[in-house]
């Protein structure tokens, strides 16, 4: 790999040639990327096991298929997604035509994260390339095996003047962020997201920030618990709870609290058996620092089930914590692990008021068979996106935009919304010449009457 400054200069030169602009070129590159993913999926799965102890089903089912869904949608629909959009023109403009064109930003920096280290690098990469940009991708150093696989995969597909991977630790990020990019996409924590945003602001660089937050899961008294509990447990304990849109905590109506807690504990055993640590379906915490942080949270509330840990194995058992209050310390920061605190409520109005006063979460989940409750929560609680009677699935649909709001992120991507995220929307008005003098040119004389008739009569 050539020095970073030289690499960026090389990519700027290549972008200026215009080779990335034709849709045909972009589609061919995406097809090459898809072929490489299909060919190398066993290596991707092995790397994910090495980094996170991910079972092959989770590795393929959440990471490989997520990237394939994204690239397949882009290949199939890219021509339609990139077509200029015709929009209405005010009547006073005469016969003018107005349209919006999608123009690639140019040189894009993509900063990946560690919890889904393959798919959360590949999805923004696919979107940025589909939009016609040159890209520098920086995978997470906390998932080194996956980072190496991504670097090899991208290196096999693309010339570094078009798309390249830079592998470095946190110590290398200040130098990277000091450079001027045309756009930056970041996935990770809110703390680091603020650093990225500040660095981008120095160059007035647009950013998409995909972060996290404490995503609530409301279980209404009308919920079908037999269907709700497996869905909640899957969403929470997938990837050992290290999912940015996992249910961070449960808000449970008092009338169903006892049966829900009982069913949650039973479901954990149905999923993972009695010896969870020996069950290959359940993953591990990414490193000791995160393990120590999570283990300290187990001191709060009452452990209903779970609670066992083994630092030598980076193992934390799926755990349900009862007796948690809104002001408990576990309710202040995103958990990002297999610990599920339960807060009991009596009145939905209080829940909505509390949630509306907190930082806006990346996701919200509601289990309810009451349509009025569903509509009220969707209308009155701000959040990035979510599901009714399900978890996680909204993020996996490449045909819906994904993104946060407030401290959980800014901007959105996936599918056609990635074209919007990684493109400048250039507005063009094409005036048709006429024999009549323009309404807007002086001398005005009676022009004011003509204009007022257009708008007031």
VEXNU-222429 format. One record per residue (C-alpha): residue number from 1; x, y, z. Coordinates in steps of 0.1 Angstrom, whole numbers. Example, Ala and Ser with C-alpha at 12.3 -4.5 7.8 and 13.67 -1.06 7.14 Angstrom:
<recs>
+-----+-------+-------+-------+
! num !     X !     Y !     Z !
+-----+-------+-------+-------+
!   1 !   123 !   -45 !    78 !
!   2 !   137 !   -11 !    71 !
+-----+-------+-------+-------+
</recs>
This chain:
<recs>
+-----+-------+-------+-------+
! num !     X !     Y !     Z !
+-----+-------+-------+-------+
!   1 !     0 !     0 !     0 !
!   2 !    14 !    34 !   -10 !
!   3 !    14 !    62 !    17 !
!   4 !   -20 !    75 !    25 !
!   5 !   -16 !   110 !    12 !
!   6 !    -3 !    96 !   -21 !
!   7 !   -32 !    71 !   -22 !
!   8 !   -58 !    99 !   -17 !
!   9 !   -41 !   120 !   -44 !
!  10 !   -41 !    90 !   -68 !
!  11 !   -79 !    85 !   -62 !
!  12 !   -86 !   122 !   -68 !
!  13 !   -68 !   119 !  -101 !
!  14 !   -87 !    89 !  -111 !
!  15 !  -121 !   103 !  -101 !
!  16 !  -113 !   134 !  -122 !
!  17 !  -111 !   112 !  -153 !
!  18 !  -148 !   106 !  -151 !
!  19 !  -145 !    68 !  -154 !
!  20 !  -166 !    61 !  -124 !
!  21 !  -196 !    81 !  -137 !
!  22 !  -212 !    58 !  -163 !
!  23 !  -237 !    34 !  -147 !
!  24 !  -223 !     6 !  -168 !
!  25 !  -189 !    10 !  -152 !
!  26 !  -205 !    10 !  -117 !
!  27 !  -225 !   -21 !  -124 !
!  28 !  -195 !   -40 !  -136 !
!  29 !  -175 !   -32 !  -105 !
!  30 !  -204 !   -43 !   -83 !
!  31 !  -207 !   -76 !  -102 !
!  32 !  -170 !   -81 !   -96 !
!  33 !  -175 !   -74 !   -59 !
!  34 !  -204 !   -98 !   -57 !
!  35 !  -185 !  -126 !   -74 !
!  36 !  -156 !  -121 !   -49 !
!  37 !  -180 !  -123 !   -20 !
!  38 !  -196 !  -155 !   -33 !
!  39 !  -162 !  -170 !   -39 !
!  40 !  -147 !  -160 !    -6 !
!  41 !  -176 !  -166 !    18 !
!  42 !  -159 !  -195 !    36 !
!  43 !  -129 !  -172 !    44 !
!  44 !  -153 !  -145 !    56 !
!  45 !  -171 !  -170 !    79 !
!  46 !  -137 !  -182 !    93 !
!  47 !  -126 !  -147 !    99 !
!  48 !  -158 !  -138 !   118 !
!  49 !  -154 !  -169 !   139 !
!  50 !  -119 !  -159 !   147 !
!  51 !  -128 !  -123 !   157 !
!  52 !  -162 !  -129 !   174 !
!  53 !  -168 !  -167 !   177 !
!  54 !  -197 !  -162 !   154 !
!  55 !  -215 !  -194 !   144 !
!  56 !  -214 !  -200 !   107 !
!  57 !  -252 !  -194 !   105 !
!  58 !  -249 !  -160 !   121 !
!  59 !  -218 !  -152 !    99 !
!  60 !  -235 !  -162 !    67 !
!  61 !  -270 !  -153 !    76 !
!  62 !  -264 !  -117 !    90 !
!  63 !  -232 !  -106 !    73 !
!  64 !  -227 !  -124 !    40 !
!  65 !  -263 !  -124 !    30 !
!  66 !  -267 !   -88 !    41 !
!  67 !  -239 !   -77 !    17 !
!  68 !  -253 !   -99 !   -11 !
!  69 !  -288 !   -85 !    -7 !
!  70 !  -274 !   -50 !    -9 !
!  71 !  -252 !   -56 !   -40 !
!  72 !  -279 !   -75 !   -58 !
!  73 !  -304 !   -47 !   -53 !
!  74 !  -279 !   -22 !   -65 !
!  75 !  -270 !   -41 !   -96 !
!  76 !  -307 !   -47 !  -105 !
!  77 !  -320 !   -12 !   -98 !
!  78 !  -290 !    11 !  -103 !
!  79 !  -301 !    25 !  -136 !
!  80 !  -335 !    35 !  -123 !
!  81 !  -321 !    49 !   -90 !
!  82 !  -297 !    72 !  -108 !
!  83 !  -321 !    86 !  -133 !
!  84 !  -326 !   124 !  -130 !
!  85 !  -359 !   133 !  -112 !
!  86 !  -383 !   156 !  -129 !
!  87 !  -400 !   180 !  -105 !
!  88 !  -427 !   207 !  -109 !
!  89 !  -418 !   242 !  -118 !
!  90 !  -437 !   273 !  -105 !
!  91 !  -461 !   288 !  -131 !
!  92 !  -443 !   322 !  -132 !
!  93 !  -412 !   305 !  -147 !
!  94 !  -430 !   300 !  -180 !
!  95 !  -421 !   268 !  -199 !
!  96 !  -390 !   260 !  -178 !
!  97 !  -383 !   224 !  -169 !
!  98 !  -368 !   214 !  -135 !
!  99 !  -350 !   183 !  -125 !
! 100 !  -326 !   169 !   -99 !
! 101 !  -295 !   150 !  -110 !
! 102 !  -274 !   127 !   -88 !
! 103 !  -237 !   135 !   -89 !
! 104 !  -211 !   115 !   -71 !
! 105 !  -194 !   133 !   -43 !
! 106 !  -159 !   122 !   -54 !
! 107 !  -135 !   107 !   -29 !
! 108 !  -153 !    90 !     0 !
! 109 !  -139 !    78 !    34 !
! 110 !  -158 !    48 !    49 !
! 111 !  -150 !    40 !    86 !
! 112 !  -163 !     5 !    96 !
! 113 !  -171 !   -10 !   130 !
! 114 !  -163 !   -42 !   148 !
! 115 !  -196 !   -58 !   158 !
! 116 !  -207 !   -68 !   123 !
! 117 !  -173 !   -61 !   108 !
! 118 !  -180 !   -75 !    73 !
! 119 !  -215 !   -63 !    64 !
! 120 !  -212 !   -29 !    81 !
! 121 !  -181 !   -22 !    59 !
! 122 !  -196 !   -37 !    27 !
! 123 !  -230 !   -21 !    28 !
! 124 !  -217 !    15 !    27 !
! 125 !  -189 !     5 !     3 !
! 126 !  -216 !    -9 !   -21 !
! 127 !  -236 !    23 !   -18 !
! 128 !  -206 !    46 !   -23 !
! 129 !  -194 !    26 !   -54 !
! 130 !  -230 !    24 !   -68 !
! 131 !  -232 !    62 !   -65 !
! 132 !  -200 !    66 !   -86 !
! 133 !  -174 !    75 !   -60 !
! 134 !  -138 !    65 !   -53 !
! 135 !  -135 !    50 !   -19 !
! 136 !  -110 !    45 !     9 !
! 137 !  -124 !    19 !    34 !
! 138 !  -110 !    17 !    70 !
! 139 !  -123 !   -15 !    87 !
! 140 !  -122 !   -19 !   125 !
! 141 !   -89 !   -29 !   140 !
! 142 !  -109 !   -48 !   167 !
! 143 !  -118 !   -74 !   142 !
! 144 !   -84 !   -80 !   126 !
! 145 !   -91 !  -113 !   108 !
! 146 !  -122 !   -98 !    91 !
! 147 !  -102 !   -67 !    82 !
! 148 !   -76 !   -87 !    65 !
! 149 !  -102 !  -106 !    45 !
! 150 !  -119 !   -74 !    34 !
! 151 !   -85 !   -59 !    24 !
! 152 !   -77 !   -90 !     3 !
! 153 !  -112 !   -91 !   -13 !
! 154 !  -112 !   -54 !   -23 !
! 155 !   -76 !   -56 !   -35 !
! 156 !   -85 !   -85 !   -58 !
! 157 !  -114 !   -66 !   -72 !
! 158 !  -102 !   -31 !   -77 !
! 159 !   -73 !    -9 !   -85 !
! 160 !   -63 !    11 !   -55 !
! 161 !   -68 !    43 !   -75 !
! 162 !  -105 !    35 !   -75 !
! 163 !  -111 !    16 !   -42 !
! 164 !   -87 !     7 !   -15 !
! 165 !   -86 !    -6 !    21 !
! 166 !   -65 !    11 !    47 !
! 167 !   -58 !   -10 !    79 !
! 168 !   -46 !     9 !   110 !
! 169 !   -55 !    13 !   146 !
! 170 !   -70 !    42 !   164 !
! 171 !   -36 !    59 !   165 !
! 172 !   -37 !    63 !   127 !
! 173 !   -71 !    79 !   126 !
! 174 !   -61 !   115 !   134 !
! 175 !   -39 !   117 !   103 !
! 176 !   -66 !   102 !    81 !
! 177 !   -93 !   125 !    94 !
! 178 !   -70 !   155 !    89 !
! 179 !   -73 !   150 !    52 !
! 180 !  -101 !   166 !    31 !
! 181 !  -126 !   141 !    17 !
! 182 !  -157 !   148 !    -3 !
! 183 !  -179 !   127 !    20 !
! 184 !  -174 !   106 !    51 !
! 185 !  -195 !    76 !    63 !
! 186 !  -189 !    64 !    98 !
! 187 !  -204 !    35 !   118 !
! 188 !  -197 !    32 !   155 !
! 189 !  -201 !    48 !   189 !
! 190 !  -216 !    82 !   195 !
! 191 !  -184 !    93 !   212 !
! 192 !  -162 !    86 !   182 !
! 193 !  -189 !    99 !   159 !
! 194 !  -186 !   133 !   174 !
! 195 !  -148 !   132 !   167 !
! 196 !  -155 !   123 !   131 !
! 197 !  -180 !   151 !   127 !
! 198 !  -157 !   177 !   142 !
! 199 !  -129 !   166 !   119 !
! 200 !  -152 !   167 !    89 !
! 201 !  -165 !   202 !    99 !
! 202 !  -130 !   216 !    94 !
! 203 !  -133 !   209 !    57 !
! 204 !  -171 !   213 !    56 !
! 205 !  -173 !   177 !    45 !
! 206 !  -208 !   161 !    46 !
! 207 !  -211 !   131 !    68 !
! 208 !  -234 !   101 !    74 !
! 209 !  -231 !    89 !   110 !
! 210 !  -245 !    56 !   120 !
! 211 !  -243 !    52 !   157 !
! 212 !  -265 !    36 !   184 !
! 213 !  -282 !    44 !   216 !
! 214 !  -305 !    28 !   241 !
! 215 !  -331 !    12 !   219 !
! 216 !  -363 !     4 !   239 !
! 217 !  -385 !   -26 !   235 !
! 218 !  -421 !   -20 !   247 !
! 219 !  -442 !   -50 !   256 !
! 220 !  -478 !   -40 !   258 !
! 221 !  -503 !   -60 !   279 !
! 222 !  -521 !   -70 !   246 !
! 223 !  -489 !   -87 !   232 !
! 224 !  -490 !  -123 !   222 !
! 225 !  -462 !  -135 !   245 !
! 226 !  -458 !  -169 !   228 !
! 227 !  -448 !  -151 !   196 !
! 228 !  -431 !  -121 !   212 !
! 229 !  -406 !  -138 !   235 !
! 230 !  -387 !  -158 !   209 !
! 231 !  -385 !  -127 !   187 !
! 232 !  -372 !  -105 !   217 !
! 233 !  -346 !  -132 !   227 !
! 234 !  -333 !  -135 !   192 !
! 235 !  -330 !   -98 !   187 !
! 236 !  -313 !   -93 !   220 !
! 237 !  -289 !  -122 !   221 !
! 238 !  -279 !  -123 !   185 !
! 239 !  -242 !  -118 !   182 !
! 240 !  -240 !  -120 !   220 !
! 241 !  -260 !   -88 !   222 !
! 242 !  -234 !   -68 !   203 !
! 243 !  -259 !   -53 !   178 !
! 244 !  -264 !   -16 !   173 !
! 245 !  -302 !   -21 !   169 !
! 246 !  -306 !   -48 !   196 !
! 247 !  -334 !   -42 !   222 !
! 248 !  -314 !   -24 !   249 !
! 249 !  -340 !   -27 !   276 !
! 250 !  -376 !   -40 !   280 !
! 251 !  -405 !   -18 !   291 !
! 252 !  -431 !   -43 !   303 !
! 253 !  -466 !   -36 !   314 !
! 254 !  -471 !   -47 !   350 !
! 255 !  -500 !   -71 !   341 !
! 256 !  -477 !   -93 !   321 !
! 257 !  -444 !   -89 !   339 !
! 258 !  -444 !  -122 !   357 !
! 259 !  -453 !  -145 !   328 !
! 260 !  -430 !  -126 !   305 !
! 261 !  -400 !  -130 !   328 !
! 262 !  -407 !  -167 !   331 !
! 263 !  -410 !  -172 !   294 !
! 264 !  -378 !  -152 !   287 !
! 265 !  -358 !  -175 !   309 !
! 266 !  -373 !  -206 !   293 !
! 267 !  -367 !  -193 !   258 !
! 268 !  -330 !  -187 !   265 !
! 269 !  -327 !  -224 !   275 !
! 270 !  -347 !  -234 !   244 !
! 271 !  -323 !  -214 !   222 !
! 272 !  -290 !  -223 !   238 !
! 273 !  -295 !  -253 !   262 !
! 274 !  -284 !  -257 !   298 !
! 275 !  -247 !  -254 !   291 !
! 276 !  -247 !  -221 !   271 !
! 277 !  -209 !  -216 !   273 !
! 278 !  -204 !  -249 !   254 !
! 279 !  -230 !  -241 !   228 !
! 280 !  -214 !  -229 !   196 !
! 281 !  -246 !  -210 !   186 !
! 282 !  -237 !  -183 !   212 !
! 283 !  -208 !  -159 !   205 !
! 284 !  -183 !  -140 !   227 !
! 285 !  -176 !  -105 !   238 !
! 286 !  -151 !   -88 !   215 !
! 287 !  -124 !   -80 !   240 !
! 288 !  -115 !   -77 !   277 !
! 289 !  -123 !   -40 !   280 !
! 290 !  -159 !   -46 !   268 !
! 291 !  -161 !   -77 !   290 !
! 292 !  -152 !   -57 !   321 !
! 293 !  -176 !   -30 !   313 !
! 294 !  -205 !   -55 !   309 !
! 295 !  -196 !   -76 !   339 !
! 296 !  -198 !   -44 !   361 !
! 297 !  -234 !   -39 !   349 !
! 298 !  -245 !   -72 !   365 !
! 299 !  -243 !   -57 !   399 !
! 300 !  -276 !   -38 !   393 !
! 301 !  -311 !   -50 !   399 !
! 302 !  -320 !   -86 !   405 !
! 303 !  -307 !  -114 !   382 !
! 304 !  -337 !  -134 !   371 !
! 305 !  -317 !  -158 !   351 !
! 306 !  -282 !  -160 !   337 !
! 307 !  -254 !  -139 !   352 !
! 308 !  -225 !  -163 !   348 !
! 309 !  -192 !  -150 !   333 !
! 310 !  -158 !  -163 !   323 !
! 311 !  -132 !  -137 !   315 !
! 312 !  -107 !  -162 !   302 !
! 313 !  -133 !  -171 !   275 !
! 314 !  -148 !  -136 !   271 !
! 315 !  -181 !  -153 !   279 !
! 316 !  -211 !  -136 !   295 !
! 317 !  -243 !  -157 !   298 !
! 318 !  -276 !  -142 !   285 !
! 319 !  -290 !  -124 !   315 !
! 320 !  -323 !  -110 !   325 !
! 321 !  -322 !   -82 !   351 !
! 322 !  -354 !   -72 !   370 !
! 323 !  -360 !   -44 !   394 !
! 324 !  -344 !   -18 !   371 !
! 325 !  -355 !    19 !   374 !
! 326 !  -353 !    47 !   348 !
! 327 !  -325 !    63 !   369 !
! 328 !  -305 !    31 !   373 !
! 329 !  -269 !    34 !   359 !
! 330 !  -275 !     6 !   334 !
! 331 !  -302 !    28 !   319 !
! 332 !  -278 !    56 !   311 !
! 333 !  -255 !    41 !   284 !
! 334 !  -260 !    16 !   257 !
! 335 !  -253 !   -19 !   270 !
! 336 !  -241 !   -36 !   238 !
! 337 !  -240 !   -70 !   253 !
! 338 !  -262 !  -100 !   264 !
! 339 !  -278 !   -83 !   294 !
! 340 !  -315 !   -74 !   292 !
! 341 !  -328 !   -50 !   320 !
! 342 !  -365 !   -49 !   326 !
! 343 !  -384 !   -18 !   336 !
! 344 !  -421 !   -22 !   347 !
! 345 !  -447 !     4 !   337 !
! 346 !  -484 !     9 !   344 !
! 347 !  -493 !    37 !   321 !
! 348 !  -482 !    41 !   284 !
! 349 !  -484 !    78 !   287 !
! 350 !  -455 !    78 !   312 !
! 351 !  -434 !    56 !   289 !
! 352 !  -440 !    79 !   260 !
! 353 !  -431 !   110 !   281 !
! 354 !  -399 !    93 !   294 !
! 355 !  -388 !    81 !   260 !
! 356 !  -395 !   115 !   244 !
! 357 !  -373 !   132 !   271 !
! 358 !  -343 !   109 !   265 !
! 359 !  -318 !   109 !   236 !
! 360 !  -334 !    96 !   204 !
! 361 !  -326 !    59 !   200 !
! 362 !  -315 !    42 !   168 !
! 363 !  -344 !    17 !   170 !
! 364 !  -376 !    10 !   189 !
! 365 !  -396 !   -22 !   191 !
! 366 !  -432 !   -25 !   201 !
! 367 !  -451 !   -57 !   208 !
! 368 !  -488 !   -50 !   209 !
! 369 !  -520 !   -62 !   193 !
! 370 !  -537 !   -28 !   199 !
! 371 !  -537 !    -7 !   168 !
! 372 !  -543 !    25 !   188 !
! 373 !  -512 !    18 !   209 !
! 374 !  -491 !    11 !   178 !
! 375 !  -501 !    43 !   161 !
! 376 !  -496 !    63 !   192 !
! 377 !  -460 !    51 !   198 !
! 378 !  -450 !    55 !   162 !
! 379 !  -465 !    90 !   162 !
! 380 !  -453 !   103 !   195 !
! 381 !  -418 !    87 !   201 !
! 382 !  -388 !    99 !   180 !
! 383 !  -365 !    71 !   169 !
! 384 !  -344 !    61 !   139 !
! 385 !  -365 !    31 !   128 !
! 386 !  -380 !    -1 !   142 !
! 387 !  -405 !   -29 !   141 !
! 388 !  -439 !   -38 !   153 !
! 389 !  -440 !   -74 !   168 !
! 390 !  -405 !   -80 !   156 !
! 391 !  -369 !   -70 !   162 !
! 392 !  -339 !   -62 !   139 !
! 393 !  -356 !   -71 !   106 !
! 394 !  -361 !   -35 !    95 !
! 395 !  -323 !   -31 !    93 !
! 396 !  -320 !   -61 !    71 !
! 397 !  -343 !   -49 !    44 !
! 398 !  -323 !   -32 !    16 !
! 399 !  -354 !   -15 !     3 !
! 400 !  -359 !     7 !    34 !
! 401 !  -336 !    35 !    46 !
! 402 !  -316 !    29 !    77 !
! 403 !  -303 !    56 !   100 !
! 404 !  -305 !    73 !   133 !
! 405 !  -316 !   107 !   146 !
! 406 !  -300 !   130 !   170 !
! 407 !  -273 !   112 !   191 !
! 408 !  -280 !    79 !   173 !
! 409 !  -269 !    93 !   140 !
! 410 !  -275 !   115 !   110 !
! 411 !  -282 !   106 !    74 !
! 412 !  -295 !    73 !    60 !
! 413 !  -285 !    47 !    36 !
! 414 !  -293 !    12 !    22 !
! 415 !  -305 !     5 !   -13 !
! 416 !  -317 !    36 !   -33 !
! 417 !  -311 !    58 !    -2 !
! 418 !  -274 !    50 !    -5 !
! 419 !  -275 !    68 !   -39 !
! 420 !  -289 !    98 !   -21 !
! 421 !  -265 !    95 !     8 !
! 422 !  -234 !    93 !   -14 !
! 423 !  -244 !   118 !   -41 !
! 424 !  -248 !   155 !   -44 !
! 425 !  -284 !   163 !   -56 !
! 426 !  -278 !   189 !   -83 !
! 427 !  -308 !   210 !   -92 !
! 428 !  -310 !   221 !  -128 !
! 429 !  -336 !   244 !  -143 !
! 430 !  -338 !   245 !  -181 !
! 431 !  -355 !   275 !  -194 !
! 432 !  -372 !   273 !  -228 !
! 433 !  -366 !   304 !  -248 !
! 434 !  -398 !   323 !  -258 !
! 435 !  -406 !   355 !  -278 !
! 436 !  -422 !   372 !  -248 !
! 437 !  -400 !   393 !  -224 !
! 438 !  -394 !   375 !  -191 !
! 439 !  -419 !   384 !  -164 !
! 440 !  -391 !   391 !  -140 !
! 441 !  -372 !   416 !  -161 !
! 442 !  -377 !   454 !  -157 !
! 443 !  -393 !   476 !  -167 !
! 444 !  -420 !   461 !  -145 !
! 445 !  -450 !   482 !  -157 !
! 446 !  -480 !   458 !  -153 !
! 447 !  -459 !   427 !  -145 !
! 448 !  -470 !   429 !  -108 !
! 449 !  -506 !   425 !  -118 !
! 450 !  -498 !   395 !  -140 !
! 451 !  -478 !   379 !  -112 !
! 452 !  -505 !   385 !   -86 !
! 453 !  -532 !   370 !  -109 !
! 454 !  -511 !   338 !  -111 !
! 455 !  -510 !   334 !   -74 !
! 456 !  -540 !   352 !   -60 !
! 457 !  -568 !   343 !   -84 !
+-----+-------+-------+-------+
</recs>
